[in-house]
Amino acid sequence: MQGLSGFARTKIFRELMRRRSVIAISASLFCCLQPSEAPSQLSLQVSRASSPEEPITAIPAPPAIDPLKVKLGERLFNDTRLSGDNSRSCSSCHDIGTNGASTRRHDVGLDGAELPLNTLTVFNSALSFRFGWEGKYRNVEADVTASLVNPKIMGSSLADIAEKLDRDAGMRAGFFAAYGRRPDAGNVVDAIVSFEQTLFTPGSRFDRWLAGDNAALTDEERNGYRLFKSLGCVSCHQGVNVGGNLYQRHGIFHPLAAPDPAILRVPSLRNVATTAPYFHDGSAPTLDDAVRKMAFAQLNATLTDQQVQALVAYLHSLTGQYRGVPVGGGP
């Protein structure tokens, strides 16, 4: 592919994607990189006015949900009684105060052993079409339930959780206020789901650019987005969550990371600059490293330093805000 023109490489790559369900996905990194063109005109202006139908849409406002259920769900999200041995809460691995995940390559299970896959962020997760790296769960309810009962994660049962919470007069009052009844398996899950459905992070500089603020992005970031589209990254990372809406295969030309699982759900790139390390096994410590490895593994190609720099700059523009504060404390 190195001797072909940019147009020819693009055509070949798209056909390969169609036939082989290409592209491995990182623990918050994009796919479909292709070295078809270097950013020879780094001052090129890309604006919404010149591209009125962008493949990515801005994060919407969170849905209107009963605030009593949301407040109760947030309390539960931080309650260690949800785990079988009362040692951990949902926020132990999904830190809402930082990136919605953790900074570890692998979080540790109840038995002290590392979990097999890197922790995905909970921010904007409700916008994805499936949940978990392998996309085993079709909705937020199934994802929450699976985490609560997984013996390696929370190691509990819905009945035990409800019983423990019911013994707390304050918590019981909270359930009566939100649901009109004591805690039970159904409303425990529903309250957590209600909270997670509010964990949207609008207000990124890229979303402001999509809304028409051309000054929201630098020249380099706009060129990174141009590359993101022209190289084919948007083939897998598009829509409101910049990913999260299809499955793909990894290791097309060279191994990318751990070989299993071979098929992964494409992760969202929202707030990707805050969620290092990357890939499903957490083996890429930085965005720069992850971008280069993706290009080599998926396209048998090496990107220039300029390409990598521009793409990484664009990815930084996807950092949104939660409760008025940038996710991860970043720009």
Disulfide bonds with the S-S distance in Angstrom:
none
